Amino acid sequence: MKRYIVISSITLVGVFLIFGAGYFGFQFSTDKGSVIRQMIELDSIPLTVEIANTKEKQQKGLGGRKSLSTDAGMLFDFGASGSLGIWMKGMSFPIDIFWFDESFKIVDIEKNVSPDTYPQVFYPDVSSRYVLETNAGFAEAHLIKKGDKLTFPNL
């Protein structure tokens, strides 16, 4: 009887992870090379972001891509706060770069960064933990400024 309960419990957890988690916006990956996408809002503006969750993805960033959808971006979680440098290696289009603190508040913005700036590295004025890259002009078009917050509406 105990064995049946344990197996049933494990099965229910598995079913939730496979079907229910997606309903609540959670995404799981066992393959570090797979693409993880998440819905976010930056000052109430919705974006679908790819999560740069490995050192390799963080170093490559958006490099090698021809373009980025207007409602998309890449979100980097560096795991700890620090002076996080961003470069334009392999980039084909300009971007806006947003640095966030631990509470997902914008602490610095670099607008319209051109691919021609490589090998220059862009650093925030203050310590940060997260970085968001969007198409150039996003900050201007949506009046995004320091102090605005990033939220995760599905979590």
mmCIF file of the C-alpha atoms, coordinates in Angstrom:
data_MODEL
# 
_entry.id   MODEL 
# 
loop_
_atom_site.group_PDB 
_atom_site.id 
_atom_site.type_symbol 
_atom_site.label_atom_id 
_atom_site.label_alt_id 
_atom_site.label_comp_id 
_atom_site.label_asym_id 
_atom_site.label_entity_id 
_atom_site.label_seq_id 
_atom_site.pdbx_PDB_ins_code 
_atom_site.Cartn_x 
_atom_site.Cartn_y 
_atom_site.Cartn_z 
_atom_site.occupancy 
_atom_site.B_iso_or_equiv 
_atom_site.pdbx_formal_charge 
_atom_site.auth_seq_id 
_atom_site.auth_comp_id 
_atom_site.auth_asym_id 
_atom_site.auth_atom_id 
_atom_site.pdbx_PDB_model_num 
ATOM 1   C CA . MET A 1 1   ? 0.000  0.000  0.000   1.00 0.00 ? 1   MET A CA 1 
ATOM 2   C CA . LYS A 1 2   ? 2.802  2.453  0.896   1.00 0.00 ? 2   LYS A CA 1 
ATOM 3   C CA . ARG A 1 3   ? 4.548  1.656  -2.361  1.00 0.00 ? 3   ARG A CA 1 
ATOM 4   C CA . TYR A 1 4   ? 1.348  2.435  -4.298  1.00 0.00 ? 4   TYR A CA 1 
ATOM 5   C CA . ILE A 1 5   ? 1.010  5.826  -2.551  1.00 0.00 ? 5   ILE A CA 1 
ATOM 6   C CA . VAL A 1 6   ? 4.634  6.730  -3.270  1.00 0.00 ? 6   VAL A CA 1 
ATOM 7   C CA . ILE A 1 7   ? 4.340  5.765  -6.952  1.00 0.00 ? 7   ILE A CA 1 
ATOM 8   C CA . SER A 1 8   ? 1.056  7.666  -7.275  1.00 0.00 ? 8   SER A CA 1 
ATOM 9   C CA . SER A 1 9   ? 2.578  10.754 -5.672  1.00 0.00 ? 9   SER A CA 1 
ATOM 10  C CA . ILE A 1 10  ? 5.591  10.670 -7.983  1.00 0.00 ? 10  ILE A CA 1 
ATOM 11  C CA . THR A 1 11  ? 3.285  10.249 -10.984 1.00 0.00 ? 11  THR A CA 1 
ATOM 12  C CA . LEU A 1 12  ? 1.166  13.259 -9.949  1.00 0.00 ? 12  LEU A CA 1 
ATOM 13  C CA . VAL A 1 13  ? 4.254  15.435 -9.498  1.00 0.00 ? 13  VAL A CA 1 
ATOM 14  C CA . GLY A 1 14  ? 5.490  14.350 -12.930 1.00 0.00 ? 14  GLY A CA 1 
ATOM 15  C CA . VAL A 1 15  ? 2.150  15.179 -14.550 1.00 0.00 ? 15  VAL A CA 1 
ATOM 16  C CA . PHE A 1 16  ? 2.234  18.641 -12.936 1.00 0.00 ? 16  PHE A CA 1 
ATOM 17  C CA . LEU A 1 17  ? 5.773  19.289 -14.136 1.00 0.00 ? 17  LEU A CA 1 
ATOM 18  C CA . ILE A 1 18  ? 4.909  18.257 -17.680 1.00 0.00 ? 18  ILE A CA 1 
ATOM 19  C CA . PHE A 1 19  ? 1.477  19.868 -18.069 1.00 0.00 ? 19  PHE A CA 1 
ATOM 20  C CA . GLY A 1 20  ? 0.670  22.162 -15.151 1.00 0.00 ? 20  GLY A CA 1 
ATOM 21  C CA . ALA A 1 21  ? 3.917  24.086 -14.894 1.00 0.00 ? 21  ALA A CA 1 
ATOM 22  C CA . GLY A 1 22  ? 3.536  25.550 -18.378 1.00 0.00 ? 22  GLY A CA 1 
ATOM 23  C CA . TYR A 1 23  ? 0.086  26.820 -17.456 1.00 0.00 ? 23  TYR A CA 1 
ATOM 24  C CA . PHE A 1 24  ? 1.605  28.878 -14.625 1.00 0.00 ? 24  PHE A CA 1 
ATOM 25  C CA . GLY A 1 25  ? 4.422  30.234 -16.816 1.00 0.00 ? 25  GLY A CA 1 
ATOM 26  C CA . PHE A 1 26  ? 7.238  28.109 -15.416 1.00 0.00 ? 26  PHE A CA 1 
ATOM 27  C CA . GLN A 1 27  ? 9.669  26.585 -17.854 1.00 0.00 ? 27  GLN A CA 1 
ATOM 28  C CA . PHE A 1 28  ? 12.016 23.746 -17.092 1.00 0.00 ? 28  PHE A CA 1 
ATOM 29  C CA . SER A 1 29  ? 15.036 22.558 -18.961 1.00 0.00 ? 29  SER A CA 1 
ATOM 30  C CA . THR A 1 30  ? 17.416 19.700 -18.308 1.00 0.00 ? 30  THR A CA 1 
ATOM 31  C CA . ASP A 1 31  ? 19.471 20.541 -21.400 1.00 0.00 ? 31  ASP A CA 1 
ATOM 32  C CA . LYS A 1 32  ? 21.751 23.525 -20.798 1.00 0.00 ? 32  LYS A CA 1 
ATOM 33  C CA . GLY A 1 33  ? 21.849 24.112 -24.549 1.00 0.00 ? 33  GLY A CA 1 
ATOM 34  C CA . SER A 1 34  ? 18.091 24.472 -24.952 1.00 0.00 ? 34  SER A CA 1 
ATOM 35  C CA . VAL A 1 35  ? 16.392 27.827 -25.358 1.00 0.00 ? 35  VAL A CA 1 
ATOM 36  C CA . ILE A 1 36  ? 14.298 28.988 -22.415 1.00 0.00 ? 36  ILE A CA 1 
ATOM 37  C CA . ARG A 1 37  ? 11.776 31.756 -23.076 1.00 0.00 ? 37  ARG A CA 1 
ATOM 38  C CA . GLN A 1 38  ? 9.895  33.737 -20.453 1.00 0.00 ? 38  GLN A CA 1 
ATOM 39  C CA . MET A 1 39  ? 7.231  36.441 -20.570 1.00 0.00 ? 39  MET A CA 1 
ATOM 40  C CA . ILE A 1 40  ? 8.246  39.613 -18.719 1.00 0.00 ? 40  ILE A CA 1 
ATOM 41  C CA . GLU A 1 41  ? 7.043  43.170 -18.458 1.00 0.00 ? 41  GLU A CA 1 
ATOM 42  C CA . LEU A 1 42  ? 9.310  46.190 -18.378 1.00 0.00 ? 42  LEU A CA 1 
ATOM 43  C CA . ASP A 1 43  ? 7.338  49.133 -16.999 1.00 0.00 ? 43  ASP A CA 1 
ATOM 44  C CA . SER A 1 44  ? 4.153  47.262 -18.064 1.00 0.00 ? 44  SER A CA 1 
ATOM 45  C CA . ILE A 1 45  ? 5.462  46.695 -21.625 1.00 0.00 ? 45  ILE A CA 1 
ATOM 46  C CA . PRO A 1 46  ? 5.278  42.943 -22.447 1.00 0.00 ? 46  PRO A CA 1 
ATOM 47  C CA . LEU A 1 47  ? 8.335  41.187 -23.867 1.00 0.00 ? 47  LEU A CA 1 
ATOM 48  C CA . THR A 1 48  ? 9.253  37.596 -24.582 1.00 0.00 ? 48  THR A CA 1 
ATOM 49  C CA . VAL A 1 49  ? 12.840 37.056 -23.530 1.00 0.00 ? 49  VAL A CA 1 
ATOM 50  C CA . GLU A 1 50  ? 15.337 34.289 -23.972 1.00 0.00 ? 50  GLU A CA 1 
ATOM 51  C CA . ILE A 1 51  ? 17.130 33.486 -20.752 1.00 0.00 ? 51  ILE A CA 1 
ATOM 52  C CA . ALA A 1 52  ? 20.926 33.430 -20.988 1.00 0.00 ? 52  ALA A CA 1 
ATOM 53  C CA . ASN A 1 53  ? 21.430 30.790 -18.301 1.00 0.00 ? 53  ASN A CA 1 
ATOM 54  C CA . THR A 1 54  ? 24.938 29.511 -19.035 1.00 0.00 ? 54  THR A CA 1 
ATOM 55  C CA . LYS A 1 55  ? 28.350 31.162 -19.368 1.00 0.00 ? 55  LYS A CA 1 
ATOM 56  C CA . GLU A 1 56  ? 28.377 30.247 -23.069 1.00 0.00 ? 56  GLU A CA 1 
ATOM 57  C CA . LYS A 1 57  ? 24.990 31.877 -23.712 1.00 0.00 ? 57  LYS A CA 1 
ATOM 58  C CA . GLN A 1 58  ? 26.028 34.932 -21.711 1.00 0.00 ? 58  GLN A CA 1 
ATOM 59  C CA . GLN A 1 59  ? 29.236 35.365 -23.705 1.00 0.00 ? 59  GLN A CA 1 
ATOM 60  C CA . LYS A 1 60  ? 27.455 34.941 -27.038 1.00 0.00 ? 60  LYS A CA 1 
ATOM 61  C CA . GLY A 1 61  ? 24.355 36.950 -26.143 1.00 0.00 ? 61  GLY A CA 1 
ATOM 62  C CA . LEU A 1 62  ? 22.584 38.070 -29.307 1.00 0.00 ? 62  LEU A CA 1 
ATOM 63  C CA . GLY A 1 63  ? 25.765 37.737 -31.371 1.00 0.00 ? 63  GLY A CA 1 
ATOM 64  C CA . GLY A 1 64  ? 25.358 35.929 -34.688 1.00 0.00 ? 64  GLY A CA 1 
ATOM 65  C CA . ARG A 1 65  ? 21.712 36.889 -35.150 1.00 0.00 ? 65  ARG A CA 1 
ATOM 66  C CA . LYS A 1 66  ? 20.448 38.980 -38.021 1.00 0.00 ? 66  LYS A CA 1 
ATOM 67  C CA . SER A 1 67  ? 17.629 40.642 -36.073 1.00 0.00 ? 67  SER A CA 1 
ATOM 68  C CA . LEU A 1 68  ? 15.364 40.529 -33.035 1.00 0.00 ? 68  LEU A CA 1 
ATOM 69  C CA . SER A 1 69  ? 11.579 40.785 -32.934 1.00 0.00 ? 69  SER A CA 1 
ATOM 70  C CA . THR A 1 70  ? 10.288 44.136 -31.645 1.00 0.00 ? 70  THR A CA 1 
ATOM 71  C CA . ASP A 1 71  ? 8.606  42.444 -28.662 1.00 0.00 ? 71  ASP A CA 1 
ATOM 72  C CA . ALA A 1 72  ? 11.606 40.266 -27.732 1.00 0.00 ? 72  ALA A CA 1 
ATOM 73  C CA . GLY A 1 73  ? 14.871 40.463 -25.855 1.00 0.00 ? 73  GLY A CA 1 
ATOM 74  C CA . MET A 1 74  ? 17.519 38.511 -23.997 1.00 0.00 ? 74  MET A CA 1 
ATOM 75  C CA . LEU A 1 75  ? 17.680 38.448 -20.197 1.00 0.00 ? 75  LEU A CA 1 
ATOM 76  C CA . PHE A 1 76  ? 20.935 37.613 -18.430 1.00 0.00 ? 76  PHE A CA 1 
ATOM 77  C CA . ASP A 1 77  ? 21.056 36.492 -14.789 1.00 0.00 ? 77  ASP A CA 1 
ATOM 78  C CA . PHE A 1 78  ? 24.666 36.603 -13.652 1.00 0.00 ? 78  PHE A CA 1 
ATOM 79  C CA . GLY A 1 79  ? 23.852 35.013 -10.273 1.00 0.00 ? 79  GLY A CA 1 
ATOM 80  C CA . ALA A 1 80  ? 25.410 37.792 -8.196  1.00 0.00 ? 80  ALA A CA 1 
ATOM 81  C CA . SER A 1 81  ? 25.736 41.550 -8.339  1.00 0.00 ? 81  SER A CA 1 
ATOM 82  C CA . GLY A 1 82  ? 28.828 43.148 -9.792  1.00 0.00 ? 82  GLY A CA 1 
ATOM 83  C CA . SER A 1 83  ? 30.156 45.375 -12.544 1.00 0.00 ? 83  SER A CA 1 
ATOM 84  C CA . LEU A 1 84  ? 28.661 43.521 -15.504 1.00 0.00 ? 84  LEU A CA 1 
ATOM 85  C CA . GLY A 1 85  ? 30.246 44.362 -18.845 1.00 0.00 ? 85  GLY A CA 1 
ATOM 86  C CA . ILE A 1 86  ? 28.415 43.896 -22.153 1.00 0.00 ? 86  ILE A CA 1 
ATOM 87  C CA . TRP A 1 87  ? 30.074 43.904 -25.583 1.00 0.00 ? 87  TRP A CA 1 
ATOM 88  C CA . MET A 1 88  ? 28.829 43.797 -29.168 1.00 0.00 ? 88  MET A CA 1 
ATOM 89  C CA . LYS A 1 89  ? 30.903 40.847 -30.386 1.00 0.00 ? 89  LYS A CA 1 
ATOM 90  C CA . GLY A 1 90  ? 29.276 39.234 -33.436 1.00 0.00 ? 90  GLY A CA 1 
ATOM 91  C CA . MET A 1 91  ? 26.333 41.649 -33.404 1.00 0.00 ? 91  MET A CA 1 
ATOM 92  C CA . SER A 1 92  ? 24.552 42.692 -36.619 1.00 0.00 ? 92  SER A CA 1 
ATOM 93  C CA . PHE A 1 93  ? 22.123 45.271 -35.225 1.00 0.00 ? 93  PHE A CA 1 
ATOM 94  C CA . PRO A 1 94  ? 22.096 47.971 -32.513 1.00 0.00 ? 94  PRO A CA 1 
ATOM 95  C CA . ILE A 1 95  ? 20.539 47.341 -29.105 1.00 0.00 ? 95  ILE A CA 1 
ATOM 96  C CA . ASP A 1 96  ? 19.459 49.032 -25.889 1.00 0.00 ? 96  ASP A CA 1 
ATOM 97  C CA . ILE A 1 97  ? 21.069 47.585 -22.749 1.00 0.00 ? 97  ILE A CA 1 
ATOM 98  C CA . PHE A 1 98  ? 19.367 47.714 -19.348 1.00 0.00 ? 98  PHE A CA 1 
ATOM 99  C CA . TRP A 1 99  ? 21.102 46.822 -16.069 1.00 0.00 ? 99  TRP A CA 1 
ATOM 100 C CA . PHE A 1 100 ? 18.989 45.793 -13.053 1.00 0.00 ? 100 PHE A CA 1 
ATOM 101 C CA . ASP A 1 101 ? 19.678 45.393 -9.357  1.00 0.00 ? 101 ASP A CA 1 
ATOM 102 C CA . GLU A 1 102 ? 18.606 42.436 -7.192  1.00 0.00 ? 102 GLU A CA 1 
ATOM 103 C CA . SER A 1 103 ? 15.028 43.777 -7.001  1.00 0.00 ? 103 SER A CA 1 
ATOM 104 C CA . PHE A 1 104 ? 14.735 44.083 -10.823 1.00 0.00 ? 104 PHE A CA 1 
ATOM 105 C CA . LYS A 1 105 ? 14.914 47.883 -10.760 1.00 0.00 ? 105 LYS A CA 1 
ATOM 106 C CA . ILE A 1 106 ? 16.780 49.551 -13.648 1.00 0.00 ? 106 ILE A CA 1 
ATOM 107 C CA . VAL A 1 107 ? 20.027 51.034 -12.366 1.00 0.00 ? 107 VAL A CA 1 
ATOM 108 C CA . ASP A 1 108 ? 21.541 52.014 -15.717 1.00 0.00 ? 108 ASP A CA 1 
ATOM 109 C CA . ILE A 1 109 ? 20.689 52.155 -19.434 1.00 0.00 ? 109 ILE A CA 1 
ATOM 110 C CA . GLU A 1 110 ? 22.857 52.349 -22.534 1.00 0.00 ? 110 GLU A CA 1 
ATOM 111 C CA . LYS A 1 111 ? 20.777 53.292 -25.595 1.00 0.00 ? 111 LYS A CA 1 
ATOM 112 C CA . ASN A 1 112 ? 21.358 52.543 -29.273 1.00 0.00 ? 112 ASN A CA 1 
ATOM 113 C CA . VAL A 1 113 ? 24.636 50.644 -28.882 1.00 0.00 ? 113 VAL A CA 1 
ATOM 114 C CA . SER A 1 114 ? 26.063 49.986 -32.348 1.00 0.00 ? 114 SER A CA 1 
ATOM 115 C CA . PRO A 1 115 ? 27.798 46.769 -33.441 1.00 0.00 ? 115 PRO A CA 1 
ATOM 116 C CA . ASP A 1 116 ? 30.662 49.032 -34.576 1.00 0.00 ? 116 ASP A CA 1 
ATOM 117 C CA . THR A 1 117 ? 31.561 49.689 -30.930 1.00 0.00 ? 117 THR A CA 1 
ATOM 118 C CA . TYR A 1 118 ? 33.163 46.226 -30.538 1.00 0.00 ? 118 TYR A CA 1 
ATOM 119 C CA . PRO A 1 119 ? 35.590 45.574 -28.776 1.00 0.00 ? 119 PRO A CA 1 
ATOM 120 C CA . GLN A 1 120 ? 34.444 48.308 -26.364 1.00 0.00 ? 120 GLN A CA 1 
ATOM 121 C CA . VAL A 1 121 ? 32.788 46.917 -23.218 1.00 0.00 ? 121 VAL A CA 1 
ATOM 122 C CA . PHE A 1 122 ? 29.852 48.793 -21.662 1.00 0.00 ? 122 PHE A CA 1 
ATOM 123 C CA . TYR A 1 123 ? 29.568 48.827 -17.856 1.00 0.00 ? 123 TYR A CA 1 
ATOM 124 C CA . PRO A 1 124 ? 26.809 50.147 -15.587 1.00 0.00 ? 124 PRO A CA 1 
ATOM 125 C CA . ASP A 1 125 ? 27.406 53.114 -13.291 1.00 0.00 ? 125 ASP A CA 1 
ATOM 126 C CA . VAL A 1 126 ? 26.546 50.940 -10.262 1.00 0.00 ? 126 VAL A CA 1 
ATOM 127 C CA . SER A 1 127 ? 26.575 47.278 -9.318  1.00 0.00 ? 127 SER A CA 1 
ATOM 128 C CA . SER A 1 128 ? 23.904 45.146 -11.008 1.00 0.00 ? 128 SER A CA 1 
ATOM 129 C CA . ARG A 1 129 ? 22.828 41.514 -11.259 1.00 0.00 ? 129 ARG A CA 1 
ATOM 130 C CA . TYR A 1 130 ? 20.611 41.290 -14.362 1.00 0.00 ? 130 TYR A CA 1 
ATOM 131 C CA . VAL A 1 131 ? 20.950 42.626 -17.893 1.00 0.00 ? 131 VAL A CA 1 
ATOM 132 C CA . LEU A 1 132 ? 18.273 42.933 -20.561 1.00 0.00 ? 132 LEU A CA 1 
ATOM 133 C CA . GLU A 1 133 ? 19.053 43.505 -24.241 1.00 0.00 ? 133 GLU A CA 1 
ATOM 134 C CA . THR A 1 134 ? 16.359 44.755 -26.625 1.00 0.00 ? 134 THR A CA 1 
ATOM 135 C CA . ASN A 1 135 ? 16.283 46.333 -30.058 1.00 0.00 ? 135 ASN A CA 1 
ATOM 136 C CA . ALA A 1 136 ? 17.713 49.834 -30.179 1.00 0.00 ? 136 ALA A CA 1 
ATOM 137 C CA . GLY A 1 137 ? 14.991 52.417 -29.689 1.00 0.00 ? 137 GLY A CA 1 
ATOM 138 C CA . PHE A 1 138 ? 12.973 50.320 -27.235 1.00 0.00 ? 138 PHE A CA 1 
ATOM 139 C CA . ALA A 1 139 ? 13.834 52.572 -24.264 1.00 0.00 ? 139 ALA A CA 1 
ATOM 140 C CA . GLU A 1 140 ? 13.011 55.713 -26.231 1.00 0.00 ? 140 GLU A CA 1 
ATOM 141 C CA . ALA A 1 141 ? 9.780  54.368 -27.754 1.00 0.00 ? 141 ALA A CA 1 
ATOM 142 C CA . HIS A 1 142 ? 8.414  53.242 -24.372 1.00 0.00 ? 142 HIS A CA 1 
ATOM 143 C CA . LEU A 1 143 ? 9.910  56.019 -22.231 1.00 0.00 ? 143 LEU A CA 1 
ATOM 144 C CA . ILE A 1 144 ? 11.859 53.491 -20.141 1.00 0.00 ? 144 ILE A CA 1 
ATOM 145 C CA . LYS A 1 145 ? 14.085 55.128 -17.530 1.00 0.00 ? 145 LYS A CA 1 
ATOM 146 C CA . LYS A 1 146 ? 16.237 54.367 -14.493 1.00 0.00 ? 146 LYS A CA 1 
ATOM 147 C CA . GLY A 1 147 ? 14.095 53.198 -11.593 1.00 0.00 ? 147 GLY A CA 1 
ATOM 148 C CA . ASP A 1 148 ? 11.552 51.359 -13.775 1.00 0.00 ? 148 ASP A CA 1 
ATOM 149 C CA . LYS A 1 149 ? 10.908 47.764 -12.784 1.00 0.00 ? 149 LYS A CA 1 
ATOM 150 C CA . LEU A 1 150 ? 11.001 44.417 -14.555 1.00 0.00 ? 150 LEU A CA 1 
ATOM 151 C CA . THR A 1 151 ? 8.192  42.041 -13.543 1.00 0.00 ? 151 THR A CA 1 
ATOM 152 C CA . PHE A 1 152 ? 7.280  38.434 -14.284 1.00 0.00 ? 152 PHE A CA 1 
ATOM 153 C CA . PRO A 1 153 ? 3.486  38.435 -14.770 1.00 0.00 ? 153 PRO A CA 1 
ATOM 154 C CA . ASN A 1 154 ? 3.139  34.642 -15.071 1.00 0.00 ? 154 ASN A CA 1 
ATOM 155 C CA . LEU A 1 155 ? 4.935  33.850 -11.816 1.00 0.00 ? 155 LEU A CA 1 
# 
